[in-house]
Amino acid sequence: MIGFAYLAALTISLGCMLLIDRRFRLFFWKDPLAAAIVTVAGVAFFLVWDAAGIAMGIFLRGDSPFATGVVLAPELPLEEPVFLLFLVVCTMVLFTGSVRVLNRRKERR
């Protein structure tokens, strides 16, 4: 069961980001279509980036007792696309939240 610890941590973290998003209506709960497009484009971009790094021998899959061991492609573990999804969602929640905070500060002046 320890082999799924990293995947579980990523999934729980993604869920927490989506709860923050829902609470403050920052990304998916503000504009679901735009959020879906940005998320798919971001994950696709980073998967292409990973593929290039793998092809050049820069990115290698490390062995870890916390990983599932499931490989989607050579040197591309199952956890990587889930991590990239978390990365994009986390970044967009932070970005949209920051924009909201900065706009409110401007309004108060």
N, C-alpha and C positions, 0 to 999 in steps of 0.2 A: 504493500500500500504506500510505502514511502516513495515509490517511483512516480507517484502522481502528485507529490507535494508541491512542486513548482507550478504545474498546470493548475492545481487547485488554488494556489496563492494568486496566480494571474487572474483566474476567473473571479475570485472573490474581490480582488482589487478593481477589476473592470466593473463588477456589480456596484461597488461603492461609488465609483466615479459616476455611474449612471444614476444612482440615487441622488447624488449632489446635483447632477444636471437636472433631474426631475424637480427637486426641491426649489431650485432657483431659475428654472426654465432658461438654461444658458445655451444649449446646443441642440440636441435631438428634440427636446420639448419646446424649443422656440421655433425651429423650422426643420421638420423631419426630412424633407426632401433634400434641402441643401446640406444638412448634416450627413445624410446617407451618401451623397455624391462626394463630399469632402473625405469622408471616412474610407470609402472604396478607393478613391484616387490616392489617398495617403498610404493605405496598406499596399496597394499595387505598386506604388513608387518604391517603397521600402523593400518589397519582395524582389523587384527588379534589381535594386541596389544589392540585396543579399545574393541574388543569382550571379551578378557580376563579380562580387567579392569571392564567392565560392569558386567560380570559373577561374579566377586569377590565383586561387590558392591562399587568399588572405583570410577568409572566414572558414573555420573548421569547427565541426561539432565536437564538443568536449564530452567526456563521459562523466556522468554524475548519478549518484544513487537517487537524487531527487527528481530526475527526468524520467519520462515514460519509456524512453528508448524507441518510440515510434518515429520513423523517419519518413517524411513525405517525398523527399528527393535526396540525392547524395548530399550529405552535410547539412540538410535542412530538417531539423526536428519539428515535431508537431507543435511544440511550445512556441516556436518562432512566430507564426502568423497570429497566434493569440497574444503574444507580447506586442507585436506591431499594432494590433487592434487596440490594446490597452494604451499604447504610446500615443496613438493618434487621438483617441477619445480624451485621454488625460490632458494632452496638449491643448485641444480645442476647448475643454471645460476651463482650464486655467486661462487661456487667452480671452475667451468671451467673458469670463468672470472679471478679469483684470480690466477689460474695456469698460465693463459696467461700473466698476469702482472708480476708475479714472473719470468717466463721464459724470458721475454723481459729484465728484470733487470739483469739477469744472463748474457745474450748475450752482454749487454753494458759494462760489466766489462772486 
